[in-house]
């Protein structure tokens, strides 16, 4: 039960979009996209989100589109 | 003919009831060129994530339409010429 920290194997994350079978990442869905940005407004890395290559790319483009339309911040200084 | 999705940010000083008619005026170009407008969704006033043209709010509207590429280009051009339009974005949703 209690895994030793030295040889702890991180649980394999599954891509949220593959799991939910979402084919199109909508840039208007800011609630969903907010899960993939840090509190500084940066896009989270794939090793953090656990997304597959294709969906991480889709998420990134969706976030960039949302930023252009001021739905998401480029930076947020509030810390 | 292709399906497009267009998002528009309008000047917040505009009356929200005036949004629909003024958008219709722009969309006339689509109808005249044989395209169709499926849906006009006015989100209403919304806070911007960052200031655009020194304004912290904007009126958002999303339009679904079917038209030829040339028509959409013309529509986008006309919208960008208008002072009351702060920003536009045209996407083809099924490409992704």
Backbone of each chain as nested JSON, in Angstrom:
{
  "chains": [
    {"id": "A", "residues": [
      {"number": 1, "name": "UNK", "atoms": {"N": [0.842, -1.2, 0.0], "CA": [0.0, 0.0, 0.0], "C": [0.873, 1.244, 0.0]}},
      {"number": 2, "name": "UNK", "atoms": {"N": [1.678, 1.406, 1.068], "CA": [2.505, 2.598, 1.194], "C": [3.733, 2.491, 0.279]}},
      {"number": 3, "name": "UNK", "atoms": {"N": [3.724, 3.254, -0.796], "CA": [4.853, 3.194, -1.729], "C": [6.015, 4.014, -1.177]}},
      {"number": 4, "name": "UNK", "atoms": {"N": [7.207, 3.482, -1.332], "CA": [8.391, 4.229, -0.884], "C": [8.648, 5.371, -1.871]}},
      {"number": 5, "name": "UNK", "atoms": {"N": [8.942, 6.56, -1.372], "CA": [9.126, 7.711, -2.265], "C": [10.222, 7.499, -3.309]}},
      {"number": 6, "name": "UNK", "atoms": {"N": [11.238, 6.722, -2.962], "CA": [12.378, 6.566, -3.863], "C": [11.992, 5.856, -5.155]}},
      {"number": 7, "name": "UNK", "atoms": {"N": [11.157, 4.825, -5.068], "CA": [10.817, 4.081, -6.286], "C": [9.339, 4.242, -6.622]}},
      {"number": 8, "name": "UNK", "atoms": {"N": [8.807, 5.404, -6.309], "CA": [7.394, 5.62, -6.568], "C": [7.152, 5.796, -8.064]}},
      {"number": 9, "name": "UNK", "atoms": {"N": [6.211, 5.046, -8.553], "CA": [5.889, 5.156, -9.973], "C": [4.698, 6.101, -10.125]}},
      {"number": 10, "name": "UNK", "atoms": {"N": [4.836, 7.186, -10.869], "CA": [3.694, 8.078, -11.011], "C": [2.575, 7.403, -11.797]}},
      {"number": 11, "name": "UNK", "atoms": {"N": [1.359, 7.683, -11.355], "CA": [0.214, 7.077, -12.025], "C": [0.114, 7.638, -13.449]}},
      {"number": 12, "name": "UNK", "atoms": {"N": [-0.072, 6.746, -14.392], "CA": [-0.174, 7.174, -15.787], "C": [-1.455, 7.966, -15.976]}},
      {"number": 13, "name": "UNK", "atoms": {"N": [-1.31, 9.207, -16.486], "CA": [-2.494, 10.042, -16.73], "C": [-3.069, 9.698, -18.103]}},
      {"number": 14, "name": "UNK", "atoms": {"N": [-4.395, 9.725, -18.177], "CA": [-5.0, 9.529, -19.492], "C": [-5.491, 10.879, -19.996]}},
      {"number": 15, "name": "UNK", "atoms": {"N": [-5.399, 11.041, -21.295], "CA": [-5.818, 12.282, -21.93], "C": [-7.307, 12.49, -21.71]}},
      {"number": 16, "name": "UNK", "atoms": {"N": [-7.647, 13.654, -21.159], "CA": [-9.045, 13.953, -20.839], "C": [-9.938, 13.907, -22.076]}},
      {"number": 17, "name": "UNK", "atoms": {"N": [-9.384, 14.335, -23.206], "CA": [-10.206, 14.437, -24.416], "C": [-10.406, 13.077, -25.069]}},
      {"number": 18, "name": "UNK", "atoms": {"N": [-9.356, 12.228, -25.004], "CA": [-9.511, 10.869, -25.529], "C": [-10.494, 10.103, -24.654]}},
      {"number": 19, "name": "UNK", "atoms": {"N": [-10.387, 10.323, -23.347], "CA": [-11.248, 9.62, -22.4], "C": [-12.706, 9.997, -22.599]}},
      {"number": 20, "name": "UNK", "atoms": {"N": [-12.967, 11.301, -22.779], "CA": [-14.346, 11.775, -22.945], "C": [-14.792, 11.771, -24.402]}},
      {"number": 21, "name": "UNK", "atoms": {"N": [-13.901, 11.356, -25.304], "CA": [-14.191, 11.289, -26.739], "C": [-14.633, 12.649, -27.293]}},
      {"number": 22, "name": "UNK", "atoms": {"N": [-13.906, 13.705, -26.897], "CA": [-14.162, 15.038, -27.437], "C": [-13.218, 15.242, -28.616]}},
      {"number": 23, "name": "UNK", "atoms": {"N": [-13.778, 15.447, -29.804], "CA": [-12.907, 15.568, -30.973], "C": [-12.516, 17.015, -31.239]}},
      {"number": 24, "name": "UNK", "atoms": {"N": [-13.394, 17.959, -30.878], "CA": [-13.121, 19.37, -31.185], "C": [-12.998, 20.165, -29.891]}},
      {"number": 25, "name": "UNK", "atoms": {"N": [-11.853, 20.783, -29.704], "CA": [-11.642, 21.625, -28.527], "C": [-12.097, 23.036, -28.881]}},
      {"number": 26, "name": "UNK", "atoms": {"N": [-13.164, 23.479, -28.227], "CA": [-13.766, 24.764, -28.555], "C": [-13.064, 25.891, -27.796]}},
      {"number": 27, "name": "UNK", "atoms": {"N": [-12.65, 26.922, -28.539], "CA": [-11.957, 28.035, -27.879], "C": [-12.902, 28.885, -27.046]}},
      {"number": 28, "name": "UNK", "atoms": {"N": [-14.23, 28.727, -27.25], "CA": [-15.19, 29.518, -26.486], "C": [-15.428, 28.951, -25.087]}},
      {"number": 29, "name": "UNK", "atoms": {"N": [-15.047, 27.68, -24.885], "CA": [-15.29, 27.005, -23.616], "C": [-14.173, 27.362, -22.628]}},
      {"number": 30, "name": "UNK", "atoms": {"N": [-14.267, 28.574, -22.056], "CA": [-13.16, 29.038, -21.216], "C": [-13.05, 28.254, -19.919]}},
      {"number": 31, "name": "UNK", "atoms": {"N": [-14.188, 27.755, -19.437], "CA": [-14.157, 26.979, -18.203], "C": [-13.268, 25.763, -18.331]}},
      {"number": 32, "name": "UNK", "atoms": {"N": [-13.388, 25.091, -19.481], "CA": [-12.567, 23.901, -19.741], "C": [-11.111, 24.291, -19.97]}},
      {"number": 33, "name": "UNK", "atoms": {"N": [-10.891, 25.339, -20.761], "CA": [-9.521, 25.735, -21.105], "C": [-8.754, 26.255, -19.89]}},
      {"number": 34, "name": "UNK", "atoms": {"N": [-9.488, 26.817, -18.934], "CA": [-8.836, 27.339, -17.734], "C": [-8.126, 26.247, -16.939]}},
      {"number": 35, "name": "UNK", "atoms": {"N": [-8.58, 25.01, -17.121], "CA": [-7.925, 23.881, -16.458], "C": [-6.517, 23.672, -17.003]}},
      {"number": 36, "name": "UNK", "atoms": {"N": [-6.266, 24.172, -18.221], "CA": [-4.989, 23.909, -18.867], "C": [-4.059, 25.116, -18.867]}},
      {"number": 37, "name": "UNK", "atoms": {"N": [-4.413, 26.142, -18.079], "CA": [-3.476, 27.258, -17.926], "C": [-3.134, 27.414, -16.452]}},
      {"number": 38, "name": "UNK", "atoms": {"N": [-1.93, 27.903, -16.197], "CA": [-1.489, 28.094, -14.822], "C": [-2.095, 29.387, -14.279]}},
      {"number": 39, "name": "UNK", "atoms": {"N": [-1.873, 29.654, -12.998], "CA": [-2.425, 30.886, -12.431], "C": [-1.751, 32.128, -13.01]}},
      {"number": 40, "name": "UNK", "atoms": {"N": [-0.615, 31.912, -13.656], "CA": [0.045, 33.017, -14.354], "C": [-0.485, 33.19, -15.784]}},
      {"number": 41, "name": "UNK", "atoms": {"N": [-1.34, 32.304, -16.202], "CA": [-1.896, 32.397, -17.552], "C": [-1.131, 31.6, -18.585]}},
      {"number": 42, "name": "UNK", "atoms": {"N": [-0.106, 30.864, -18.146], "CA": [0.682, 30.086, -19.102], "C": [0.011, 28.738, -19.392]}},
      {"number": 43, "name": "UNK", "atoms": {"N": [0.261, 28.228, -20.592], "CA": [-0.292, 26.927, -20.964], "C": [0.481, 25.835, -20.226]}},
      {"number": 44, "name": "UNK", "atoms": {"N": [-0.254, 24.921, -19.609], "CA": [0.399, 23.847, -18.853], "C": [1.041, 22.853, -19.806]}},
      {"number": 45, "name": "UNK", "atoms": {"N": [2.188, 22.322, -19.381], "CA": [2.922, 21.36, -20.197], "C": [2.188, 20.02, -20.238]}},
      {"number": 46, "name": "UNK", "atoms": {"N": [2.51, 19.252, -21.261], "CA": [1.845, 17.957, -21.43], "C": [2.135, 17.017, -20.269]}},
      {"number": 47, "name": "UNK", "atoms": {"N": [3.339, 17.089, -19.713], "CA": [3.646, 16.204, -18.593], "C": [2.81, 16.546, -17.365]}},
      {"number": 48, "name": "UNK", "atoms": {"N": [2.257, 17.765, -17.338], "CA": [1.384, 18.152, -16.231], "C": [-0.064, 17.767, -16.542]}},
      {"number": 49, "name": "UNK", "atoms": {"N": [-0.495, 18.068, -17.757], "CA": [-1.899, 17.832, -18.102], "C": [-2.172, 16.366, -18.413]}},
      {"number": 50, "name": "UNK", "atoms": {"N": [-1.181, 15.663, -18.917], "CA": [-1.379, 14.26, -19.284], "C": [-2.091, 14.079, -20.609]}},
      {"number": 51, "name": "UNK", "atoms": {"N": [-2.197, 15.145, -21.394], "CA": [-2.874, 15.041, -22.69], "C": [-2.015, 14.292, -23.704]}},
      {"number": 52, "name": "UNK", "atoms": {"N": [-2.671, 13.72, -24.698], "CA": [-1.932, 13.11, -25.796], "C": [-1.429, 14.22, -26.721]}},
      {"number": 53, "name": "UNK", "atoms": {"N": [-0.521, 13.863, -27.601], "CA": [0.125, 14.862, -28.456], "C": [-0.888, 15.706, -29.209]}},
      {"number": 54, "name": "UNK", "atoms": {"N": [-1.836, 15.021, -29.863], "CA": [-2.782, 15.727, -30.717], "C": [-3.664, 16.668, -29.914]}},
      {"number": 55, "name": "UNK", "atoms": {"N": [-4.157, 16.171, -28.784], "CA": [-5.087, 16.997, -28.022], "C": [-4.379, 18.139, -27.302]}},
      {"number": 56, "name": "UNK", "atoms": {"N": [-3.141, 17.923, -26.901], "CA": [-2.382, 19.018, -26.295], "C": [-2.225, 20.152, -27.313]}},
      {"number": 57, "name": "UNK", "atoms": {"N": [-1.976, 19.759, -28.56], "CA": [-1.838, 20.743, -29.631], "C": [-3.159, 21.483, -29.847]}},
      {"number": 58, "name": "UNK", "atoms": {"N": [-4.276, 20.716, -29.853], "CA": [-5.593, 21.33, -30.042], "C": [-5.903, 22.307, -28.906]}},
      {"number": 59, "name": "UNK", "atoms": {"N": [-5.569, 21.894, -27.683], "CA": [-5.81, 22.745, -26.517], "C": [-4.999, 24.028, -26.648]}},
      {"number": 60, "name": "UNK", "atoms": {"N": [-3.725, 23.884, -27.054], "CA": [-2.86, 25.057, -27.17], "C": [-3.41, 26.043, -28.188]}},
      {"number": 61, "name": "UNK", "atoms": {"N": [-3.848, 25.534, -29.355], "CA": [-4.395, 26.454, -30.369], "C": [-5.689, 27.094, -29.872]}},
      {"number": 62, "name": "UNK", "atoms": {"N": [-6.512, 26.302, -29.171], "CA": [-7.77, 26.852, -28.654], "C": [-7.487, 27.96, -27.652]}},
      {"number": 63, "name": "UNK", "atoms": {"N": [-6.493, 27.758, -26.792], "CA": [-6.142, 28.781, -25.798], "C": [-5.637, 30.035, -26.506]}},
      {"number": 64, "name": "UNK", "atoms": {"N": [-4.832, 29.843, -27.544], "CA": [-4.301, 30.994, -28.266], "C": [-5.412, 31.765, -28.974]}},
      {"number": 65, "name": "UNK", "atoms": {"N": [-6.375, 31.038, -29.514], "CA": [-7.527, 31.7, -30.135], "C": [-8.312, 32.477, -29.092]}},
      {"number": 66, "name": "UNK", "atoms": {"N": [-8.53, 31.849, -27.933], "CA": [-9.29, 32.501, -26.866], "C": [-8.568, 33.747, -26.372]}},
      {"number": 67, "name": "UNK", "atoms": {"N": [-7.235, 33.689, -26.343], "CA": [-6.468, 34.858, -25.92], "C": [-6.652, 36.017, -26.881]}},
      {"number": 68, "name": "UNK", "atoms": {"N": [-6.679, 35.7, -28.164], "CA": [-6.847, 36.763, -29.155], "C": [-8.159, 37.488, -28.972]}},
      {"number": 69, "name": "UNK", "atoms": {"N": [-9.181, 36.739, -28.535], "CA": [-10.491, 37.345, -28.351], "C": [-10.704, 37.795, -26.907]}},
      {"number": 70, "name": "UNK", "atoms": {"N": [-9.647, 37.91, -26.148], "CA": [-9.694, 38.413, -24.765], "C": [-10.581, 37.571, -23.854]}},
      {"number": 71, "name": "UNK", "atoms": {"N": [-10.751, 36.285, -24.199], "CA": [-11.5, 35.395, -23.324], "C": [-10.589, 34.847, -22.23]}},
      {"number": 72, "name": "UNK", "atoms": {"N": [-9.315, 34.713, -22.557], "CA": [-8.318, 34.256, -21.586], "C": [-7.18, 35.278, -21.572]}},
      {"number": 73, "name": "UNK", "atoms": {"N": [-6.484, 35.389, -20.456], "CA": [-5.392, 36.372, -20.397], "C": [-4.119, 35.848, -21.042]}},
      {"number": 74, "name": "UNK", "atoms": {"N": [-3.318, 36.773, -21.571], "CA": [-1.967, 36.406, -22.014], "C": [-1.078, 36.239, -20.775]}},
      {"number": 75, "name": "UNK", "atoms": {"N": [-1.236, 37.169, -19.865], "CA": [-0.541, 37.088, -18.579], "C": [-1.505, 37.526, -17.503]}},
      {"number": 76, "name": "UNK", "atoms": {"N": [-1.359, 36.99, -16.328], "CA": [-2.125, 37.536, -15.202], "C": [-1.143, 37.742, -14.059]}},
      {"number": 77, "name": "UNK", "atoms": {"N": [-1.042, 38.974, -13.621], "CA": [-0.039, 39.321, -12.625], "C": [-0.467, 38.95, -11.214]}},
      {"number": 78, "name": "UNK", "atoms": {"N": [-1.76, 38.711, -11.032], "CA": [-2.259, 38.39, -9.696], "C": [-1.629, 37.09, -9.212]}},
      {"number": 79, "name": "UNK", "atoms": {"N": [-0.955, 37.176, -8.113], "CA": [-0.271, 35.989, -7.612], "C": [-0.473, 35.84, -6.142]}}
    ]},
    {"id": "B", "residues": [
      {"number": 1, "name": "UNK", "atoms": {"N": [-19.385, 26.537, -51.052], "CA": [-19.97, 27.018, -49.799], "C": [-19.358, 26.291, -48.607]}},
      {"number": 2, "name": "UNK", "atoms": {"N": [-18.986, 27.051, -47.621], "CA": [-18.388, 26.458, -46.428], "C": [-19.044, 27.009, -45.18]}},
      {"number": 3, "name": "UNK", "atoms": {"N": [-18.916, 26.212, -44.124], "CA": [-19.456, 26.652, -42.839], "C": [-18.408, 27.463, -42.103]}},
      {"number": 4, "name": "UNK", "atoms": {"N": [-18.812, 28.568, -41.554], "CA": [-17.898, 29.413, -40.794], "C": [-18.517, 29.749, -39.45]}},
      {"number": 5, "name": "UNK", "atoms": {"N": [-17.639, 30.048, -38.522], "CA": [-18.088, 30.548, -37.234], "C": [-17.348, 31.855, -37.007]}},
      {"number": 6, "name": "UNK", "atoms": {"N": [-18.103, 32.892, -36.719], "CA": [-17.469, 34.183, -36.551], "C": [-17.781, 34.764, -35.188]}},
      {"number": 7, "name": "UNK", "atoms": {"N": [-16.743, 35.206, -34.503], "CA": [-16.95, 35.877, -33.227], "C": [-16.597, 37.346, -33.397]}},
      {"number": 8, "name": "UNK", "atoms": {"N": [-17.453, 38.197, -32.818], "CA": [-17.264, 39.639, -32.941], "C": [-17.28, 40.25, -31.547]}},
      {"number": 9, "name": "UNK", "atoms": {"N": [-16.37, 41.158, -31.288], "CA": [-16.443, 41.957, -30.063], "C": [-16.818, 43.372, -30.467]}},
      {"number": 10, "name": "UNK", "atoms": {"N": [-17.947, 43.836, -29.909], "CA": [-18.43, 45.172, -30.24], "C": [-18.138, 46.135, -29.103]}},
      {"number": 11, "name": "UNK", "atoms": {"N": [-18.171, 47.411, -29.463], "CA": [-17.927, 48.481, -28.5], "C": [-18.943, 48.414, -27.347]}},
      {"number": 12, "name": "UNK", "atoms": {"N": [-18.469, 48.467, -26.09], "CA": [-19.398, 48.336, -24.957], "C": [-20.319, 49.54, -24.777]}},
      {"number": 13, "name": "UNK", "atoms": {"N": [-19.988, 50.676, -25.397], "CA": [-20.856, 51.851, -25.248], "C": [-22.149, 51.7, -26.051]}},
      {"number": 14, "name": "UNK", "atoms": {"N": [-22.17, 50.686, -26.924], "CA": [-23.358, 50.445, -27.741], "C": [-24.486, 49.853, -26.889]}},
      {"number": 15, "name": "UNK", "atoms": {"N": [-25.705, 50.21, -27.247], "CA": [-26.867, 49.649, -26.553], "C": [-26.999, 48.173, -26.936]}},
      {"number": 16, "name": "UNK", "atoms": {"N": [-27.21, 47.329, -25.919], "CA": [-27.235, 45.889, -26.207], "C": [-28.382, 45.488, -27.136]}},
      {"number": 17, "name": "UNK", "atoms": {"N": [-29.462, 46.261, -27.09], "CA": [-30.586, 45.942, -27.98], "C": [-30.267, 46.315, -29.426]}},
      {"number": 18, "name": "UNK", "atoms": {"N": [-29.3, 47.226, -29.583], "CA": [-28.943, 47.671, -30.936], "C": [-27.983, 46.703, -31.617]}},
      {"number": 19, "name": "UNK", "atoms": {"N": [-27.465, 45.725, -30.859], "CA": [-26.451, 44.818, -31.398], "C": [-27.019, 43.967, -32.532]}},
      {"number": 20, "name": "UNK", "atoms": {"N": [-28.148, 43.337, -32.233], "CA": [-28.755, 42.425, -33.216], "C": [-29.026, 43.114, -34.565]}},
      {"number": 21, "name": "UNK", "atoms": {"N": [-29.725, 44.279, -34.548], "CA": [-29.976, 44.95, -35.84], "C": [-28.706, 45.357, -36.575]}},
      {"number": 22, "name": "UNK", "atoms": {"N": [-27.713, 45.837, -35.838], "CA": [-26.502, 46.303, -36.527], "C": [-25.726, 45.129, -37.11]}},
      {"number": 23, "name": "UNK", "atoms": {"N": [-25.775, 43.966, -36.435], "CA": [-25.127, 42.778, -36.996], "C": [-25.851, 42.331, -38.257]}},
      {"number": 24, "name": "UNK", "atoms": {"N": [-27.184, 42.397, -38.202], "CA": [-27.985, 41.998, -39.359], "C": [-27.616, 42.815, -40.599]}},
      {"number": 25, "name": "UNK", "atoms": {"N": [-27.332, 44.089, -40.34], "CA": [-26.94, 44.995, -41.416], "C": [-25.67, 44.492, -42.105]}},
      {"number": 26, "name": "UNK", "atoms": {"N": [-24.71, 44.011, -41.286], "CA": [-23.47, 43.486, -41.85], "C": [-23.704, 42.153, -42.556]}},
      {"number": 27, "name": "UNK", "atoms": {"N": [-24.599, 41.353, -41.961], "CA": [-24.818, 40.008, -42.497], "C": [-25.606, 40.039, -43.803]}},
      {"number": 28, "name": "UNK", "atoms": {"N": [-26.125, 41.196, -44.157], "CA": [-26.859, 41.325, -45.415], "C": [-25.978, 40.914, -46.585]}},
      {"number": 29, "name": "UNK", "atoms": {"N": [-24.664, 41.188, -46.469], "CA": [-23.74, 40.858, -47.556], "C": [-23.696, 39.35, -47.792]}},
      {"number": 30, "name": "UNK", "atoms": {"N": [-23.846, 38.581, -46.702], "CA": [-23.847, 37.117, -46.831], "C": [-25.104, 36.664, -47.57]}},
      {"number": 31, "name": "UNK", "atoms": {"N": [-26.232, 37.231, -47.161], "CA": [-27.507, 36.814, -47.762], "C": [-27.572, 37.226, -49.232]}},
      {"number": 32, "name": "UNK", "atoms": {"N": [-27.036, 38.402, -49.53], "CA": [-27.07, 38.877, -50.918], "C": [-26.225, 38.016, -51.841]}},
      {"number": 33, "name": "UNK", "atoms": {"N": [-25.156, 37.418, -51.291], "CA": [-24.278, 36.586, -52.106], "C": [-24.675, 35.11, -52.085]}},
      {"number": 34, "name": "UNK", "atoms": {"N": [-25.872, 34.831, -51.602], "CA": [-26.378, 33.466, -51.658], "C": [-25.986, 32.603, -50.481]}},
      {"number": 35, "name": "UNK", "atoms": {"N": [-25.402, 33.192, -49.465], "CA": [-25.072, 32.437, -48.26], "C": [-26.225, 32.44, -47.27]}},
      {"number": 36, "name": "UNK", "atoms": {"N": [-26.085, 31.669, -46.207], "CA": [-27.131, 31.637, -45.187], "C": [-26.51, 31.891, -43.82]}},
      {"number": 37, "name": "UNK", "atoms": {"N": [-27.307, 32.506, -42.961], "CA": [-26.892, 32.742, -41.578], "C": [-27.701, 31.809, -40.697]}},
      {"number": 38, "name": "UNK", "atoms": {"N": [-27.007, 30.845, -40.064], "CA": [-27.737, 29.845, -39.275], "C": [-28.13, 30.363, -37.899]}},
      {"number": 39, "name": "UNK", "atoms": {"N": [-27.186, 31.053, -37.268], "CA": [-27.448, 31.429, -35.883], "C": [-26.695, 32.701, -35.541]}},
      {"number": 40, "name": "UNK", "atoms": {"N": [-27.367, 33.594, -34.829], "CA": [-26.706, 34.772, -34.274], "C": [-26.891, 34.711, -32.766]}},
      {"number": 41, "name": "UNK", "atoms": {"N": [-25.808, 34.522, -32.061], "CA": [-25.863, 34.367, -30.611], "C": [-25.17, 35.569, -29.973]}},
      {"number": 42, "name": "UNK", "atoms": {"N": [-25.978, 36.44, -29.352], "CA": [-25.396, 37.611, -28.689], "C": [-25.167, 37.243, -27.218]}},
      {"number": 43, "name": "UNK", "atoms": {"N": [-23.914, 37.196, -26.829], "CA": [-23.565, 36.823, -25.447], "C": [-23.853, 37.966, -24.487]}},
      {"number": 44, "name": "UNK", "atoms": {"N": [-23.772, 39.18, -25.001], "CA": [-23.962, 40.342, -24.138], "C": [-22.641, 40.854, -23.601]}},
      {"number": 45, "name": "UNK", "atoms": {"N": [-22.756, 41.774, -22.645], "CA": [-21.569, 42.437, -22.103], "C": [-20.72, 41.441, -21.316]}},
      {"number": 46, "name": "UNK", "atoms": {"N": [-19.44, 41.523, -21.505], "CA": [-18.535, 40.582, -20.851], "C": [-17.229, 41.299, -20.573]}},
      {"number": 47, "name": "UNK", "atoms": {"N": [-16.635, 40.967, -19.45], "CA": [-15.353, 41.577, -19.087], "C": [-14.259, 41.001, -19.951]}},
      {"number": 48, "name": "UNK", "atoms": {"N": [-13.392, 41.874, -20.471], "CA": [-12.268, 41.392, -21.274], "C": [-11.125, 40.989, -20.342]}},
      {"number": 49, "name": "UNK", "atoms": {"N": [-10.349, 40.006, -20.791], "CA": [-9.214, 39.561, -19.984], "C": [-8.12, 40.623, -19.932]}},
      {"number": 50, "name": "UNK", "atoms": {"N": [-8.087, 41.449, -20.936], "CA": [-7.138, 42.565, -20.963], "C": [-7.794, 43.685, -21.749]}},
      {"number": 51, "name": "UNK", "atoms": {"N": [-7.312, 44.9, -21.554], "CA": [-7.951, 46.047, -22.196], "C": [-7.707, 46.041, -23.704]}},
      {"number": 52, "name": "UNK", "atoms": {"N": [-8.76, 46.316, -24.466], "CA": [-8.643, 46.52, -25.905], "C": [-9.132, 47.935, -26.167]}},
      {"number": 53, "name": "UNK", "atoms": {"N": [-8.346, 48.707, -26.859], "CA": [-8.666, 50.11, -27.138], "C": [-9.07, 50.847, -25.86]}},
      {"number": 54, "name": "UNK", "atoms": {"N": [-8.364, 50.587, -24.796], "CA": [-8.581, 51.215, -23.48], "C": [-9.964, 50.92, -22.898]}},
      {"number": 55, "name": "UNK", "atoms": {"N": [-10.576, 49.828, -23.351], "CA": [-11.878, 49.444, -22.794], "C": [-11.727, 48.11, -22.086]}},
      {"number": 56, "name": "UNK", "atoms": {"N": [-12.393, 47.998, -20.932], "CA": [-12.247, 46.761, -20.17], "C": [-13.427, 45.82, -20.368]}},
      {"number": 57, "name": "UNK", "atoms": {"N": [-14.424, 46.259, -21.135], "CA": [-15.582, 45.414, -21.402], "C": [-15.842, 45.35, -22.9]}},
      {"number": 58, "name": "UNK", "atoms": {"N": [-16.623, 44.366, -23.305], "CA": [-17.004, 44.284, -24.707], "C": [-18.302, 43.507, -24.834]}},
      {"number": 59, "name": "UNK", "atoms": {"N": [-19.022, 43.725, -25.933], "CA": [-20.233, 42.95, -26.199], "C": [-19.85, 41.851, -27.183]}},
      {"number": 60, "name": "UNK", "atoms": {"N": [-20.028, 40.609, -26.762], "CA": [-19.625, 39.473, -27.589], "C": [-20.81, 38.968, -28.394]}},
      {"number": 61, "name": "UNK", "atoms": {"N": [-20.539, 38.53, -29.614], "CA": [-21.569, 37.901, -30.439], "C": [-20.912, 36.813, -31.277]}},
      {"number": 62, "name": "UNK", "atoms": {"N": [-21.596, 35.675, -31.403], "CA": [-21.093, 34.572, -32.216], "C": [-22.102, 34.298, -33.325]}},
      {"number": 63, "name": "UNK", "atoms": {"N": [-21.609, 34.231, -34.562], "CA": [-22.472, 34.025, -35.719], "C": [-22.038, 32.751, -36.439]}},
      {"number": 64, "name": "UNK", "atoms": {"N": [-22.979, 31.855, -36.688], "CA": [-22.716, 30.686, -37.527], "C": [-23.271, 30.975, -38.91]}},
      {"number": 65, "name": "UNK", "atoms": {"N": [-22.465, 30.758, -39.941], "CA": [-22.953, 31.051, -41.281], "C": [-22.346, 30.113, -42.308]}},
      {"number": 66, "name": "UNK", "atoms": {"N": [-23.021, 30.022, -43.436], "CA": [-22.529, 29.26, -44.574], "C": [-22.393, 30.227, -45.733]}},
      {"number": 67, "name": "UNK", "atoms": {"N": [-21.21, 30.275, -46.316], "CA": [-20.99, 31.203, -47.419], "C": [-19.74, 30.798, -48.184]}},
      {"number": 68, "name": "UNK", "atoms": {"N": [-19.492, 31.492, -49.269], "CA": [-18.271, 31.25, -50.036], "C": [-17.115, 32.0, -49.364]}},
      {"number": 69, "name": "UNK", "atoms": {"N": [-15.882, 31.528, -49.564], "CA": [-14.738, 32.193, -48.938], "C": [-14.656, 33.686, -49.252]}},
      {"number": 70, "name": "UNK", "atoms": {"N": [-14.972, 34.06, -50.485], "CA": [-14.875, 35.466, -50.874], "C": [-15.862, 36.323, -50.094]}},
      {"number": 71, "name": "UNK", "atoms": {"N": [-17.067, 35.782, -49.883], "CA": [-18.088, 36.528, -49.151], "C": [-17.651, 36.79, -47.723]}},
      {"number": 72, "name": "UNK", "atoms": {"N": [-17.095, 35.75, -47.092], "CA": [-16.67, 35.879, -45.708], "C": [-15.533, 36.878, -45.593]}},
      {"number": 73, "name": "UNK", "atoms": {"N": [-14.658, 36.861, -46.574], "CA": [-13.537, 37.803, -46.574], "C": [-14.052, 39.238, -46.638]}},
      {"number": 74, "name": "UNK", "atoms": {"N": [-15.061, 39.44, -47.484], "CA": [-15.656, 40.764, -47.637], "C": [-16.351, 41.188, -46.339]}},
      {"number": 75, "name": "UNK", "atoms": {"N": [-17.072, 40.247, -45.731], "CA": [-17.772, 40.527, -44.471], "C": [-16.77, 40.933, -43.401]}},
      {"number": 76, "name": "UNK", "atoms": {"N": [-15.676, 40.193, -43.304], "CA": [-14.658, 40.476, -42.301], "C": [-14.018, 41.842, -42.541]}},
      {"number": 77, "name": "UNK", "atoms": {"N": [-13.817, 42.16, -43.822], "CA": [-13.236, 43.453, -44.18], "C": [-14.142, 44.596, -43.734]}},
      {"number": 78, "name": "UNK", "atoms": {"N": [-15.446, 44.434, -44.032], "CA": [-16.402, 45.488, -43.671], "C": [-16.511, 45.664, -42.166]}},
      {"number": 79, "name": "UNK", "atoms": {"N": [-16.456, 44.542, -41.435], "CA": [-16.548, 44.62, -39.977], "C": [-15.342, 45.363, -39.414]}},
      {"number": 80, "name": "UNK", "atoms": {"N": [-14.162, 45.062, -39.964], "CA": [-12.954, 45.691, -39.449], "C": [-12.881, 47.178, -39.77]}},
      {"number": 81, "name": "UNK", "atoms": {"N": [-13.628, 47.616, -40.794], "CA": [-13.646, 49.035, -41.131], "C": [-14.486, 49.831, -40.136]}},
      {"number": 82, "name": "UNK", "atoms": {"N": [-15.436, 49.139, -39.498], "CA": [-16.377, 49.827, -38.622], "C": [-15.738, 50.147, -37.266]}},
      {"number": 83, "name": "UNK", "atoms": {"N": [-15.982, 51.352, -36.779], "CA": [-15.402, 51.791, -35.514], "C": [-16.006, 51.051, -34.317]}},
      {"number": 84, "name": "UNK", "atoms": {"N": [-17.266, 50.672, -34.469], "CA": [-17.976, 50.033, -33.351], "C": [-17.574, 48.583, -33.12]}},
      {"number": 85, "name": "UNK", "atoms": {"N": [-16.783, 48.027, -34.027], "CA": [-16.34, 46.632, -33.894], "C": [-14.904, 46.649, -33.382]}},
      {"number": 86, "name": "UNK", "atoms": {"N": [-14.687, 46.023, -32.249], "CA": [-13.351, 46.044, -31.667], "C": [-12.486, 44.908, -32.185]}},
      {"number": 87, "name": "UNK", "atoms": {"N": [-13.078, 43.754, -32.418], "CA": [-12.285, 42.617, -32.872], "C": [-13.189, 41.569, -33.519]}},
      {"number": 88, "name": "UNK", "atoms": {"N": [-12.618, 40.828, -34.467], "CA": [-13.372, 39.741, -35.1], "C": [-12.481, 38.513, -35.198]}},
      {"number": 89, "name": "UNK", "atoms": {"N": [-13.12, 37.371, -35.285], "CA": [-12.384, 36.132, -35.542], "C": [-13.264, 35.205, -36.365]}},
      {"number": 90, "name": "UNK", "atoms": {"N": [-12.713, 34.72, -37.461], "CA": [-13.458, 33.795, -38.312], "C": [-12.76, 32.437, -38.268]}},
      {"number": 91, "name": "UNK", "atoms": {"N": [-13.546, 31.405, -37.985], "CA": [-13.0, 30.045, -37.915], "C": [-13.871, 29.106, -38.73]}},
      {"number": 92, "name": "UNK", "atoms": {"N": [-13.234, 28.004, -39.165], "CA": [-14.032, 26.916, -39.735], "C": [-13.997, 25.777, -38.736]}},
      {"number": 93, "name": "UNK", "atoms": {"N": [-15.11, 25.604, -37.993], "CA": [-15.082, 24.669, -36.864], "C": [-14.761, 23.221, -37.242]}},
      {"number": 94, "name": "UNK", "atoms": {"N": [-15.217, 22.747, -38.401], "CA": [-15.027, 21.317, -38.676], "C": [-13.635, 20.98, -39.195]}},
      {"number": 95, "name": "UNK", "atoms": {"N": [-12.785, 21.976, -39.376], "CA": [-11.423, 21.683, -39.806], "C": [-10.658, 20.921, -38.737]}},
      {"number": 96, "name": "UNK", "atoms": {"N": [-11.066, 21.095, -37.49], "CA": [-10.292, 20.503, -36.406], "C": [-10.881, 19.183, -35.949]}}
    ]}
  ]
}
